[in-house]
Amino acid sequence: MLSQMEHTMETMMCMFHKCAGDKGYLTKEDLRVLTEKQFPGFLENQKGPLAVDKIMKDLNLDLDLDQCRDGKVDFHSFFSLTAGLTTTCNEYFVVYVTWKRKK
Amino acid sequence: MLSQMEHTMETMMCMFHKCAGDKGYLTKEDLRVLTEKQFPGFLENQKGPLAVDKIMKDLNLDLDLDQCRDGKVDFHSFFSLTAGLTTTCNEYFVVYVTWKRKK
């Protein structure tokens, strides 16, 4: 039986390979579909077709898909996206908890 | 309702803060306990008290806890540990799938 952390690792791998398929990497379109489906909370307040690009740029993910990586997102880059979003969430969480304690 | 990816992010944050408590970081001992509990599959073939140190060193995680970071592991470093383990697992998974296809 998998531990909670092992389960999260398995989920991330499955999520990537389910979307990447046999080609083994995500295209920009794959990433957009996956992001819209899996991170709706981060996108719901964004408007316009460049929302995903803007979020990536804001997070400094170094994912210049069209120029630097031939439009291919490998597992490492996909994990970097998740890392950026989770670290940002964690920073907000810490600020919120600190604020709650002071109340 | 959270998506699968949002759920994995929440799990990682909860796991870290549950172990870190009010101090907001993991000590080396916290990390050892968490690793032994959450990544038993990675440790079961390791022997001796330096197993966790050895895995960290092998994964090039830059986690020289005693010298570089005053023995404190923040959320970012914790995420790096998970990233290292997951990326390694993914590499084995890709090799396995490629081998299976050739059979």
N, CA and C atoms of all chains as a GROMACS GRO file, in nm:
protein
  618
    1MET      N    1   0.085  -0.122   0.000
    1MET     CA    2   0.000   0.000   0.000
    1MET      C    3   0.088   0.126   0.000
    2LEU      N    4   0.053   0.220  -0.085
    2LEU     CA    5   0.135   0.341  -0.097
    2LEU      C    6   0.111   0.437   0.018
    3SER      N    7   0.215   0.507   0.061
    3SER     CA    8   0.199   0.613   0.160
    3SER      C    9   0.135   0.734   0.090
    4GLN      N   10   0.096   0.833   0.168
    4GLN     CA   11   0.034   0.952   0.108
    4GLN      C   12   0.128   1.022   0.008
    5MET      N   13   0.256   1.032   0.049
    5MET     CA   14   0.353   1.099  -0.039
    5MET      C   15   0.380   1.017  -0.165
    6GLU      N   16   0.388   0.886  -0.149
    6GLU     CA   17   0.410   0.801  -0.266
    6GLU      C   18   0.290   0.812  -0.360
    7HIS      N   19   0.171   0.823  -0.302
    7HIS     CA   20   0.050   0.838  -0.383
    7HIS      C   21   0.052   0.970  -0.462
    8THR      N   22   0.099   1.078  -0.397
    8THR     CA   23   0.106   1.206  -0.469
    8THR      C   24   0.207   1.198  -0.585
    9MET      N   25   0.318   1.128  -0.560
    9MET     CA   26   0.419   1.112  -0.666
    9MET      C   27   0.362   1.032  -0.783
   10GLU      N   28   0.290   0.926  -0.750
   10GLU     CA   29   0.228   0.842  -0.854
   10GLU      C   30   0.127   0.923  -0.934
   11THR      N   31   0.048   1.004  -0.863
   11THR     CA   32  -0.054   1.086  -0.930
   11THR      C   33   0.009   1.182  -1.031
   12MET      N   34   0.120   1.246  -0.989
   12MET     CA   35   0.186   1.341  -1.080
   12MET      C   36   0.242   1.271  -1.203
   13MET      N   37   0.302   1.154  -1.182
   13MET     CA   38   0.357   1.079  -1.296
   13MET      C   39   0.244   1.035  -1.390
   14CYS      N   40   0.136   0.980  -1.332
   14CYS     CA   41   0.023   0.934  -1.415
   14CYS      C   42  -0.037   1.050  -1.493
   15MET      N   43  -0.053   1.164  -1.424
   15MET     CA   44  -0.113   1.282  -1.486
   15MET      C   45  -0.031   1.326  -1.608
   16PHE      N   46   0.102   1.328  -1.591
   16PHE     CA   47   0.190   1.368  -1.700
   16PHE      C   48   0.181   1.270  -1.817
   17HIS      N   49   0.196   1.141  -1.789
   17HIS     CA   50   0.203   1.042  -1.898
   17HIS      C   51   0.067   1.021  -1.965
   18LYS      N   52  -0.039   1.040  -1.889
   18LYS     CA   53  -0.174   1.030  -1.948
   18LYS      C   54  -0.191   1.138  -2.054
   19CYS      N   55  -0.138   1.256  -2.023
   19CYS     CA   56  -0.152   1.370  -2.114
   19CYS      C   57  -0.046   1.367  -2.224
   20ALA      N   58   0.074   1.320  -2.191
   20ALA     CA   59   0.184   1.318  -2.288
   20ALA      C   60   0.168   1.205  -2.390
   21GLY      N   61   0.113   1.094  -2.346
   21GLY     CA   62   0.095   0.979  -2.435
   21GLY      C   63   0.228   0.921  -2.481
   22ASP      N   64   0.225   0.855  -2.597
   22ASP     CA   65   0.345   0.786  -2.646
   22ASP      C   66   0.460   0.881  -2.678
   23LYS      N   67   0.429   1.006  -2.710
   23LYS     CA   68   0.538   1.098  -2.748
   23LYS      C   69   0.628   1.134  -2.628
   24GLY      N   70   0.578   1.116  -2.506
   24GLY     CA   71   0.664   1.132  -2.388
   24GLY      C   72   0.689   1.274  -2.342
   25TYR      N   73   0.623   1.370  -2.403
   25TYR     CA   74   0.636   1.510  -2.359
   25TYR      C   75   0.504   1.580  -2.383
   26LEU      N   76   0.487   1.696  -2.319
   26LEU     CA   77   0.365   1.775  -2.340
   26LEU      C   78   0.393   1.885  -2.441
   27THR      N   79   0.298   1.905  -2.531
   27THR     CA   80   0.306   2.023  -2.616
   27THR      C   81   0.246   2.139  -2.538
   28LYS      N   82   0.259   2.259  -2.593
   28LYS     CA   83   0.202   2.375  -2.526
   28LYS      C   84   0.050   2.356  -2.510
   29GLU      N   85  -0.013   2.298  -2.612
   29GLU     CA   86  -0.158   2.276  -2.607
   29GLU      C   87  -0.193   2.173  -2.500
   30ASP      N   88  -0.113   2.064  -2.493
   30ASP     CA   89  -0.134   1.963  -2.386
   30ASP      C   90  -0.130   2.031  -2.250
   31LEU      N   91  -0.027   2.115  -2.232
   31LEU     CA   92  -0.007   2.181  -2.103
   31LEU      C   93  -0.123   2.274  -2.070
   32ARG      N   94  -0.173   2.342  -2.176
   32ARG     CA   95  -0.285   2.433  -2.154
   32ARG      C   96  -0.409   2.354  -2.109
   33VAL      N   97  -0.438   2.245  -2.177
   33VAL     CA   98  -0.555   2.162  -2.143
   33VAL      C   99  -0.541   2.108  -2.000
   34LEU      N  100  -0.422   2.055  -1.970
   34LEU     CA  101  -0.398   1.997  -1.838
   34LEU      C  102  -0.409   2.104  -1.728
   35THR      N  103  -0.352   2.221  -1.755
   35THR     CA  104  -0.357   2.330  -1.656
   35THR      C  105  -0.501   2.376  -1.632
   36GLU      N  106  -0.577   2.389  -1.741
   36GLU     CA  107  -0.715   2.435  -1.726
   36GLU      C  108  -0.800   2.333  -1.651
   37LYS      N  109  -0.768   2.205  -1.669
   37LYS     CA  110  -0.846   2.100  -1.603
   37LYS      C  111  -0.803   2.078  -1.458
   38GLN      N  112  -0.670   2.083  -1.436
   38GLN     CA  113  -0.617   2.045  -1.305
   38GLN      C  114  -0.595   2.163  -1.210
   39PHE      N  115  -0.579   2.283  -1.265
   39PHE     CA  116  -0.558   2.399  -1.179
   39PHE      C  117  -0.664   2.507  -1.206
   40PRO      N  118  -0.792   2.469  -1.204
   40PRO     CA  119  -0.897   2.567  -1.236
   40PRO      C  120  -0.899   2.685  -1.138
   41GLY      N  121  -0.863   2.657  -1.015
   41GLY     CA  122  -0.862   2.762  -0.913
   41GLY      C  123  -0.764   2.872  -0.943
   42PHE      N  124  -0.654   2.838  -1.012
   42PHE     CA  125  -0.552   2.937  -1.042
   42PHE      C  126  -0.587   3.017  -1.167
   43LEU      N  127  -0.677   2.962  -1.246
   43LEU     CA  128  -0.708   3.027  -1.374
   43LEU      C  129  -0.841   3.101  -1.374
   44GLU      N  130  -0.924   3.074  -1.276
   44GLU     CA  131  -1.061   3.126  -1.284
   44GLU      C  132  -1.069   3.279  -1.282
   45ASN      N  133  -0.970   3.343  -1.224
   45ASN     CA  134  -0.970   3.489  -1.222
   45ASN      C  135  -0.888   3.551  -1.334
   46GLN      N  136  -0.833   3.466  -1.419
   46GLN     CA  137  -0.755   3.514  -1.533
   46GLN      C  138  -0.847   3.527  -1.654
   47LYS      N  139  -0.820   3.627  -1.736
   47LYS     CA  140  -0.903   3.646  -1.856
   47LYS      C  141  -0.814   3.649  -1.980
   48GLY      N  142  -0.866   3.603  -2.090
   48GLY     CA  143  -0.794   3.610  -2.216
   48GLY      C  144  -0.716   3.483  -2.246
   49PRO      N  145  -0.679   3.465  -2.373
   49PRO     CA  146  -0.611   3.342  -2.415
   49PRO      C  147  -0.467   3.330  -2.367
   50LEU      N  148  -0.410   3.438  -2.313
   50LEU     CA  149  -0.269   3.432  -2.270
   50LEU      C  150  -0.255   3.404  -2.120
   51ALA      N  151  -0.366   3.362  -2.057
   51ALA     CA  152  -0.365   3.342  -1.912
   51ALA      C  153  -0.258   3.243  -1.867
   52VAL      N  154  -0.247   3.130  -1.937
   52VAL     CA  155  -0.149   3.028  -1.898
   52VAL      C  156  -0.008   3.081  -1.916
   53ASP      N  157   0.017   3.148  -2.031
   53ASP     CA  158   0.150   3.207  -2.055
   53ASP      C  159   0.186   3.306  -1.944
   54LYS      N  160   0.087   3.388  -1.907
   54LYS     CA  161   0.111   3.491  -1.805
   54LYS      C  162   0.147   3.427  -1.671
   55ILE      N  163   0.074   3.324  -1.634
   55ILE     CA  164   0.101   3.258  -1.506
   55ILE      C  165   0.242   3.198  -1.506
   56MET      N  166   0.278   3.134  -1.618
   56MET     CA  167   0.412   3.076  -1.626
   56MET      C  168   0.519   3.183  -1.613
   57LYS      N  169   0.495   3.297  -1.680
   57LYS     CA  170   0.593   3.406  -1.675
   57LYS      C  171   0.601   3.462  -1.533
   58ASP      N  172   0.485   3.480  -1.471
   58ASP     CA  173   0.482   3.534  -1.335
   58ASP      C  174   0.557   3.444  -1.238
   59LEU      N  175   0.548   3.315  -1.261
   59LEU     CA  176   0.611   3.220  -1.170
   59LEU      C  177   0.759   3.197  -1.201
   60ASN      N  178   0.808   3.268  -1.303
   60ASN     CA  179   0.949   3.254  -1.343
   60ASN      C  180   0.988   3.109  -1.366
   61LEU      N  181   0.904   3.040  -1.440
   61LEU     CA  182   0.928   2.897  -1.458
   61LEU      C  183   1.026   2.865  -1.569
   62ASP      N  184   1.074   2.968  -1.636
   62ASP     CA  185   1.171   2.945  -1.743
   62ASP      C  186   1.116   2.849  -1.848
   63LEU      N  187   0.988   2.866  -1.877
   63LEU     CA  188   0.925   2.777  -1.974
   63LEU      C  189   0.890   2.854  -2.101
   64ASP      N  190   0.992   2.902  -2.169
   64ASP     CA  191   0.966   2.970  -2.296
   64ASP      C  192   0.948   2.862  -2.402
   65LEU      N  193   0.824   2.811  -2.406
   65LEU     CA  194   0.796   2.688  -2.480
   65LEU      C  195   0.828   2.698  -2.629
   66ASP      N  196   0.802   2.815  -2.686
   66ASP     CA  197   0.818   2.826  -2.830
   66ASP      C  198   0.964   2.836  -2.872
   67GLN      N  199   1.045   2.900  -2.789
   67GLN     CA  200   1.182   2.926  -2.830
   67GLN      C  201   1.286   2.832  -2.768
   68CYS      N  202   1.279   2.814  -2.636
   68CYS     CA  203   1.388   2.746  -2.567
   68CYS      C  204   1.381   2.594  -2.573
   69ARG      N  205   1.263   2.539  -2.574
   69ARG     CA  206   1.252   2.394  -2.561
   69ARG      C  207   1.177   2.333  -2.679
   70ASP      N  208   1.176   2.400  -2.792
   70ASP     CA  209   1.108   2.347  -2.911
   70ASP      C  210   0.963   2.310  -2.882
   71GLY      N  211   0.900   2.380  -2.789
   71GLY     CA  212   0.760   2.354  -2.758
   71GLY      C  213   0.735   2.223  -2.686
   72LYS      N  214   0.840   2.162  -2.631
   72LYS     CA  215   0.825   2.035  -2.559
   72LYS      C  216   0.844   2.054  -2.409
   73VAL      N  217   0.748   2.005  -2.333
   73VAL     CA  218   0.757   2.013  -2.188
   73VAL      C  219   0.783   1.873  -2.134
   74ASP      N  220   0.902   1.849  -2.079
   74ASP     CA  221   0.931   1.717  -2.024
   74ASP      C  222   0.882   1.708  -1.880
   75PHE      N  223   0.903   1.591  -1.818
   75PHE     CA  224   0.849   1.570  -1.683
   75PHE      C  225   0.910   1.668  -1.583
   76HIS      N  226   1.039   1.696  -1.600
   76HIS     CA  227   1.107   1.787  -1.508
   76HIS      C  228   1.042   1.926  -1.512
   77SER      N  229   1.013   1.974  -1.635
   77SER     CA  230   0.950   2.107  -1.647
   77SER      C  231   0.808   2.106  -1.591
   78PHE      N  232   0.739   1.995  -1.615
   78PHE     CA  233   0.603   1.981  -1.560
   78PHE      C  234   0.608   1.986  -1.408
   79PHE      N  235   0.708   1.920  -1.350
   79PHE     CA  236   0.722   1.921  -1.205
   79PHE      C  237   0.756   2.062  -1.155
   80SER      N  238   0.835   2.136  -1.236
   80SER     CA  239   0.869   2.274  -1.198
   80SER      C  240   0.744   2.362  -1.191
   81LEU      N  241   0.652   2.337  -1.284
   81LEU     CA  242   0.525   2.412  -1.282
   81LEU      C  243   0.451   2.384  -1.151
   82THR      N  244   0.441   2.255  -1.117
   82THR     CA  245   0.373   2.216  -0.993
   82THR      C  246   0.446   2.274  -0.872
   83ALA      N  247   0.580   2.271  -0.878
   83ALA     CA  248   0.660   2.326  -0.767
   83ALA      C  249   0.632   2.474  -0.748
   84GLY      N  250   0.628   2.548  -0.861
   84GLY     CA  251   0.602   2.692  -0.854
   84GLY      C  252   0.467   2.723  -0.794
   85LEU      N  253   0.366   2.650  -0.840
   85LEU     CA  254   0.230   2.673  -0.790
   85LEU      C  255   0.218   2.634  -0.642
   86THR      N  256   0.278   2.521  -0.606
   86THR     CA  257   0.267   2.474  -0.467
   86THR      C  258   0.344   2.564  -0.372
   87THR      N  259   0.463   2.609  -0.413
   87THR     CA  260   0.541   2.699  -0.328
   87THR      C  261   0.467   2.832  -0.308
   88THR      N  262   0.405   2.882  -0.415
   88THR     CA  263   0.326   3.006  -0.403
   88THR      C  264   0.208   2.986  -0.308
   89CYS      N  265   0.139   2.873  -0.325
   89CYS     CA  266   0.026   2.842  -0.236
   89CYS      C  267   0.073   2.835  -0.091
   90ASN      N  268   0.188   2.771  -0.071
   90ASN     CA  269   0.240   2.756   0.064
   90ASN      C  270   0.272   2.891   0.127
   91GLU      N  271   0.327   2.983   0.046
   91GLU     CA  272   0.359   3.116   0.099
   91GLU      C  273   0.232   3.188   0.145
   92TYR      N  274   0.125   3.177   0.065
   92TYR     CA  275  -0.003   3.237   0.105
   92TYR      C  276  -0.058   3.170   0.231
   93PHE      N  277  -0.040   3.037   0.237
   93PHE     CA  278  -0.089   2.961   0.353
   93PHE      C  279  -0.018   3.009   0.480
   94VAL      N  280   0.114   3.027   0.472
   94VAL     CA  281   0.191   3.070   0.589
   94VAL      C  282   0.148   3.211   0.632
   95VAL      N  283   0.129   3.299   0.534
   95VAL     CA  284   0.083   3.436   0.565
   95VAL      C  285  -0.054   3.430   0.635
   96TYR      N  286  -0.143   3.345   0.583
   96TYR     CA  287  -0.279   3.333   0.638
   96TYR      C  288  -0.274   3.280   0.782
   97VAL      N  289  -0.195   3.175   0.804
   97VAL     CA  290  -0.185   3.115   0.938
   97VAL      C  291  -0.127   3.215   1.037
   98THR      N  292  -0.024   3.290   0.995
   98THR     CA  293   0.038   3.391   1.081
   98THR      C  294  -0.064   3.499   1.117
   99TRP      N  295  -0.143   3.541   1.018
   99TRP     CA  296  -0.246   3.643   1.039
   99TRP      C  297  -0.354   3.592   1.134
  100LYS      N  298  -0.393   3.465   1.118
  100LYS     CA  299  -0.496   3.406   1.204
  100LYS      C  300  -0.449   3.398   1.349
  101ARG      N  301  -0.321   3.368   1.367
  101ARG     CA  302  -0.266   3.356   1.503
  101ARG      C  303  -0.264   3.490   1.575
  102LYS      N  304  -0.243   3.596   1.496
  102LYS     CA  305  -0.235   3.730   1.555
  102LYS      C  306  -0.372   3.784   1.593
  103LYS      N  307  -0.476   3.728   1.533
  103LYS     CA  308  -0.612   3.781   1.558
  103LYS      C  309  -0.658   3.752   1.701
  104MET      N  310  -1.463   2.138  -0.503
  104MET     CA  311  -1.393   2.008  -0.499
  104MET      C  312  -1.256   2.020  -0.569
  105LEU      N  313  -1.154   1.967  -0.503
  105LEU     CA  314  -1.020   1.980  -0.558
  105LEU      C  315  -0.995   1.883  -0.673
  106SER      N  316  -0.916   1.928  -0.771
  106SER     CA  317  -0.873   1.838  -0.878
  106SER      C  318  -0.766   1.744  -0.822
  107GLN      N  319  -0.729   1.642  -0.901
  107GLN     CA  320  -0.627   1.549  -0.852
  107GLN      C  321  -0.494   1.619  -0.823
  108MET      N  322  -0.455   1.712  -0.912
  108MET     CA  323  -0.328   1.782  -0.892
  108MET      C  324  -0.336   1.876  -0.772
  109GLU      N  325  -0.451   1.944  -0.756
  109GLU     CA  326  -0.466   2.032  -0.640
  109GLU      C  327  -0.460   1.950  -0.511
  110HIS      N  328  -0.516   1.829  -0.518
  110HIS     CA  329  -0.514   1.742  -0.400
  110HIS      C  330  -0.371   1.701  -0.366
  111THR      N  331  -0.289   1.672  -0.469
  111THR     CA  332  -0.150   1.634  -0.442
  111THR      C  333  -0.073   1.752  -0.379
  112MET      N  334  -0.102   1.873  -0.429
  112MET     CA  335  -0.035   1.991  -0.374
  112MET      C  336  -0.074   2.012  -0.227
  113GLU      N  337  -0.204   1.995  -0.199
  113GLU     CA  338  -0.253   2.010  -0.062
  113GLU      C  339  -0.188   1.905   0.030
  114THR      N  340  -0.177   1.782  -0.022
  114THR     CA  341  -0.117   1.674   0.059
  114THR      C  342   0.027   1.708   0.095
  115MET      N  343   0.103   1.758  -0.003
  115MET     CA  344   0.243   1.791   0.024
  115MET      C  345   0.256   1.904   0.128
  116MET      N  346   0.169   2.004   0.115
  116MET     CA  347   0.172   2.114   0.212
  116MET      C  348   0.135   2.065   0.352
  117CYS      N  349   0.028   1.985   0.360
  117CYS     CA  350  -0.017   1.934   0.490
  117CYS      C  351   0.091   1.847   0.554
  118MET      N  352   0.152   1.763   0.471
  118MET     CA  353   0.255   1.672   0.520
  118MET      C  354   0.371   1.750   0.581
  119PHE      N  355   0.411   1.857   0.511
  119PHE     CA  356   0.522   1.940   0.559
  119PHE      C  357   0.485   2.009   0.691
  120HIS      N  358   0.370   2.077   0.694
  120HIS     CA  359   0.335   2.157   0.811
  120HIS      C  360   0.298   2.072   0.932
  121LYS      N  361   0.244   1.953   0.906
  121LYS     CA  362   0.212   1.860   1.015
  121LYS      C  363   0.341   1.820   1.086
  122CYS      N  364   0.446   1.800   1.009
  122CYS     CA  365   0.574   1.756   1.064
  122CYS      C  366   0.654   1.876   1.118
  123ALA      N  367   0.644   1.989   1.051
  123ALA     CA  368   0.722   2.108   1.091
  123ALA      C  369   0.664   2.175   1.214
  124GLY      N  370   0.530   2.170   1.228
  124GLY     CA  371   0.466   2.235   1.342
  124GLY      C  372   0.484   2.386   1.342
  125ASP      N  373   0.475   2.445   1.461
  125ASP     CA  374   0.481   2.591   1.473
  125ASP      C  375   0.614   2.650   1.429
  126LYS      N  376   0.721   2.573   1.439
  126LYS     CA  377   0.853   2.629   1.404
  126LYS      C  378   0.866   2.655   1.254
  127GLY      N  379   0.783   2.592   1.172
  127GLY     CA  380   0.778   2.626   1.028
  127GLY      C  381   0.887   2.566   0.941
  128TYR      N  382   0.968   2.481   0.997
  128TYR     CA  383   1.072   2.412   0.918
  128TYR      C  384   1.092   2.273   0.976
  129LEU      N  385   1.159   2.186   0.896
  129LEU     CA  386   1.189   2.052   0.944
  129LEU      C  387   1.333   2.049   0.993
  130THR      N  388   1.354   1.982   1.107
  130THR     CA  389   1.491   1.953   1.149
  130THR      C  390   1.534   1.826   1.074
  131LYS      N  391   1.662   1.793   1.086
  131LYS     CA  392   1.709   1.671   1.022
  131LYS      C  393   1.634   1.549   1.077
  132GLU      N  394   1.605   1.552   1.206
  132GLU     CA  395   1.533   1.440   1.268
  132GLU      C  396   1.389   1.434   1.216
  133ASP      N  397   1.323   1.551   1.203
  133ASP     CA  398   1.188   1.555   1.144
  133ASP      C  399   1.190   1.492   1.006
  134LEU      N  400   1.290   1.531   0.928
  134LEU     CA  401   1.299   1.483   0.790
  134LEU      C  402   1.323   1.332   0.786
  135ARG      N  403   1.403   1.285   0.880
  135ARG     CA  404   1.432   1.142   0.885
  135ARG      C  405   1.303   1.064   0.916
  136VAL      N  406   1.228   1.112   1.015
  136VAL     CA  407   1.103   1.045   1.053
  136VAL      C  408   1.005   1.047   0.937
  137LEU      N  409   0.990   1.164   0.875
  137LEU     CA  410   0.897   1.179   0.762
  137LEU      C  411   0.937   1.089   0.645
  138THR      N  412   1.066   1.087   0.616
  138THR     CA  413   1.115   1.006   0.504
  138THR      C  414   1.091   0.857   0.530
  139GLU      N  415   1.120   0.815   0.653
  139GLU     CA  416   1.103   0.673   0.686
  139GLU      C  417   0.956   0.632   0.680
  140LYS      N  418   0.868   0.725   0.715
  140LYS     CA  419   0.725   0.694   0.716
  140LYS      C  420   0.664   0.704   0.576
  141GLN      N  421   0.705   0.807   0.503
  141GLN     CA  422   0.639   0.835   0.375
  141GLN      C  423   0.707   0.773   0.253
  142PHE      N  424   0.835   0.743   0.265
  142PHE     CA  425   0.905   0.681   0.151
  142PHE      C  426   0.967   0.547   0.190
  143PRO      N  427   0.889   0.459   0.252
  143PRO     CA  428   0.946   0.332   0.298
  143PRO      C  429   1.004   0.248   0.184
  144GLY      N  430   0.942   0.261   0.066
  144GLY     CA  431   0.988   0.184  -0.050
  144GLY      C  432   1.128   0.221  -0.092
  145PHE      N  433   1.167   0.346  -0.068
  145PHE     CA  434   1.300   0.391  -0.107
  145PHE      C  435   1.405   0.354  -0.004
  146LEU      N  436   1.360   0.325   0.116
  146LEU     CA  437   1.454   0.299   0.225
  146LEU      C  438   1.468   0.152   0.260
  147GLU      N  439   1.373   0.070   0.215
  147GLU     CA  440   1.370  -0.066   0.265
  147GLU      C  441   1.494  -0.148   0.228
  148ASN      N  442   1.560  -0.112   0.119
  148ASN     CA  443   1.682  -0.184   0.082
  148ASN      C  444   1.809  -0.116   0.131
  149GLN      N  445   1.791  -0.007   0.205
  149GLN     CA  446   1.907   0.064   0.260
  149GLN      C  447   1.935   0.011   0.401
  150LYS      N  448   2.062   0.003   0.436
  150LYS     CA  449   2.097  -0.044   0.570
  150LYS      C  450   2.183   0.060   0.641
  151GLY      N  451   2.170   0.065   0.773
  151GLY     CA  452   2.254   0.154   0.852
  151GLY      C  453   2.189   0.288   0.876
  152PRO      N  454   2.237   0.360   0.978
  152PRO     CA  455   2.176   0.487   1.019
  152PRO      C  456   2.199   0.602   0.921
  153LEU      N  457   2.287   0.583   0.824
  153LEU     CA  458   2.316   0.692   0.730
  153LEU      C  459   2.237   0.680   0.600
  154ALA      N  460   2.136   0.591   0.600
  154ALA     CA  461   2.060   0.566   0.477
  154ALA      C  462   1.998   0.694   0.419
  155VAL      N  463   1.935   0.774   0.504
  155VAL     CA  464   1.869   0.896   0.456
  155VAL      C  465   1.974   0.994   0.400
  156ASP      N  466   2.086   1.010   0.474
  156ASP     CA  467   2.193   1.099   0.426
  156ASP      C  468   2.244   1.053   0.290
  157LYS      N  469   2.260   0.921   0.276
  157LYS     CA  470   2.315   0.866   0.152
  157LYS      C  471   2.220   0.892   0.034
  158ILE      N  472   2.092   0.872   0.057
  158ILE     CA  473   1.993   0.894  -0.050
  158ILE      C  474   1.995   1.041  -0.092
  159MET      N  475   1.998   1.130   0.006
  159MET     CA  476   2.002   1.274  -0.026
  159MET      C  477   2.125   1.308  -0.108
  160LYS      N  478   2.239   1.250  -0.068
  160LYS     CA  479   2.364   1.277  -0.139
  160LYS      C  480   2.356   1.220  -0.281
  161ASP      N  481   2.303   1.099  -0.293
  161ASP     CA  482   2.292   1.035  -0.425
  161ASP      C  483   2.203   1.116  -0.518
  162LEU      N  484   2.102   1.176  -0.461
  162LEU     CA  485   2.007   1.252  -0.543
  162LEU      C  486   2.054   1.393  -0.571
  163ASN      N  487   2.173   1.426  -0.523
  163ASN     CA  488   2.228   1.561  -0.544
  163ASN      C  489   2.130   1.670  -0.503
  164LEU      N  490   2.072   1.652  -0.385
  164LEU     CA  491   1.968   1.746  -0.344
  164LEU      C  492   2.021   1.873  -0.278
  165ASP      N  493   2.153   1.879  -0.266
  165ASP     CA  494   2.212   2.000  -0.206
  165ASP      C  495   2.155   2.029  -0.068
  166LEU      N  496   2.134   1.920   0.006
  166LEU     CA  497   2.076   1.936   0.140
  166LEU      C  498   2.180   1.902   0.247
  167ASP      N  499   2.287   1.978   0.251
  167ASP     CA  500   2.385   1.956   0.356
  167ASP      C  501   2.332   2.024   0.481
  168LEU      N  502   2.248   1.948   0.551
  168LEU     CA  503   2.168   2.006   0.657
  168LEU      C  504   2.249   2.067   0.771
  169ASP      N  505   2.359   2.005   0.803
  169ASP     CA  506   2.434   2.051   0.919
  169ASP      C  507   2.513   2.179   0.891
  170GLN      N  508   2.560   2.192   0.770
  170GLN     CA  509   2.648   2.305   0.740
  170GLN      C  510   2.580   2.420   0.667
  171CYS      N  511   2.507   2.389   0.559
  171CYS     CA  512   2.461   2.496   0.471
  171CYS      C  513   2.333   2.566   0.517
  172ARG      N  514   2.245   2.492   0.580
  172ARG     CA  515   2.115   2.551   0.611
  172ARG      C  516   2.085   2.548   0.760
  173ASP      N  517   2.187   2.544   0.841
  173ASP     CA  518   2.168   2.543   0.986
  173ASP      C  519   2.074   2.433   1.031
  174GLY      N  520   2.072   2.322   0.960
  174GLY     CA  521   1.988   2.209   0.999
  174GLY      C  522   1.840   2.232   0.979
  175LYS      N  523   1.804   2.337   0.903
  175LYS     CA  524   1.662   2.367   0.881
  175LYS      C  525   1.624   2.335   0.737
  176VAL      N  526   1.517   2.259   0.723
  176VAL     CA  527   1.467   2.225   0.589
  176VAL      C  528   1.336   2.300   0.568
  177ASP      N  529   1.337   2.398   0.476
  177ASP     CA  530   1.214   2.473   0.450
  177ASP      C  531   1.128   2.400   0.347
  178PHE      N  532   1.013   2.458   0.315
  178PHE     CA  533   0.920   2.390   0.225
  178PHE      C  534   0.983   2.368   0.087
  179HIS      N  535   1.060   2.467   0.042
  179HIS     CA  536   1.123   2.456  -0.089
  179HIS      C  537   1.218   2.336  -0.095
  180SER      N  538   1.299   2.319   0.011
  180SER     CA  539   1.392   2.205   0.016
  180SER      C  540   1.317   2.073   0.025
  181PHE      N  541   1.210   2.074   0.102
  181PHE     CA  542   1.126   1.954   0.113
  181PHE      C  543   1.070   1.917  -0.023
  182PHE      N  544   1.028   2.018  -0.098
  182PHE     CA  545   0.973   1.993  -0.231
  182PHE      C  546   1.083   1.940  -0.325
  183SER      N  547   1.206   1.990  -0.306
  183SER     CA  548   1.319   1.942  -0.388
  183SER      C  549   1.344   1.794  -0.364
  184LEU      N  550   1.329   1.752  -0.238
  184LEU     CA  551   1.344   1.609  -0.207
  184LEU      C  552   1.240   1.528  -0.285
  185THR      N  553   1.115   1.573  -0.277
  185THR     CA  554   1.008   1.504  -0.349
  185THR      C  555   1.033   1.506  -0.499
  186ALA      N  556   1.080   1.621  -0.549
  186ALA     CA  557   1.108   1.633  -0.692
  186ALA      C  558   1.216   1.534  -0.735
  187GLY      N  559   1.322   1.523  -0.655
  187GLY     CA  560   1.431   1.430  -0.686
  187GLY      C  561   1.384   1.287  -0.691
  188LEU      N  562   1.306   1.249  -0.590
  188LEU     CA  563   1.256   1.112  -0.584
  188LEU      C  564   1.160   1.084  -0.699
  189THR      N  565   1.069   1.178  -0.727
  189THR     CA  566   0.969   1.157  -0.832
  189THR      C  567   1.034   1.152  -0.970
  190THR      N  568   1.131   1.242  -0.994
  190THR     CA  569   1.199   1.242  -1.123
  190THR      C  570   1.275   1.111  -1.144
  191THR      N  571   1.339   1.062  -1.038
  191THR     CA  572   1.410   0.934  -1.048
  191THR      C  573   1.312   0.820  -1.077
  192CYS      N  574   1.201   0.820  -1.005
  192CYS     CA  575   1.097   0.717  -1.029
  192CYS      C  576   1.048   0.724  -1.173
  193ASN      N  577   1.028   0.846  -1.221
  193ASN     CA  578   0.977   0.863  -1.357
  193ASN      C  579   1.076   0.810  -1.461
  194GLU      N  580   1.206   0.832  -1.434
  194GLU     CA  581   1.308   0.781  -1.527
  194GLU      C  582   1.304   0.628  -1.534
  195TYR      N  583   1.288   0.564  -1.418
  195TYR     CA  584   1.277   0.418  -1.416
  195TYR      C  585   1.149   0.373  -1.487
  196PHE      N  586   1.042   0.448  -1.465
  196PHE     CA  587   0.913   0.416  -1.528
  196PHE      C  588   0.925   0.420  -1.681
  197VAL      N  589   0.992   0.524  -1.732
  197VAL     CA  590   1.008   0.540  -1.877
  197VAL      C  591   1.093   0.424  -1.934
  198VAL      N  592   1.199   0.388  -1.863
  198VAL     CA  593   1.284   0.276  -1.907
  198VAL      C  594   1.202   0.147  -1.909
  199TYR      N  595   1.121   0.127  -1.805
  199TYR     CA  596   1.039   0.006  -1.794
  199TYR      C  597   0.938  -0.003  -1.909
  200VAL      N  598   0.869   0.110  -1.935
  200VAL     CA  599   0.768   0.112  -2.041
  200VAL      C  600   0.832   0.087  -2.177
  201THR      N  601   0.948   0.149  -2.201
  201THR     CA  602   1.020   0.130  -2.328
  201THR      C  603   1.059  -0.017  -2.344
  202TRP      N  604   1.107  -0.078  -2.236
  202TRP     CA  605   1.147  -0.220  -2.238
  202TRP      C  606   1.026  -0.309  -2.266
  203LYS      N  607   0.912  -0.278  -2.201
  203LYS     CA  608   0.789  -0.357  -2.220
  203LYS      C  609   0.742  -0.350  -2.365
  204ARG      N  610   0.755  -0.232  -2.426
  204ARG     CA  611   0.708  -0.215  -2.564
  204ARG      C  612   0.792  -0.297  -2.662
  205LYS      N  613   0.922  -0.311  -2.629
  205LYS     CA  614   1.012  -0.384  -2.719
  205LYS      C  615   0.995  -0.535  -2.711
  206LYS      N  616   0.933  -0.581  -2.600
  206LYS     CA  617   0.918  -0.727  -2.583
  206LYS      C  618   0.818  -0.786  -2.682
   0.00000   0.00000   0.00000
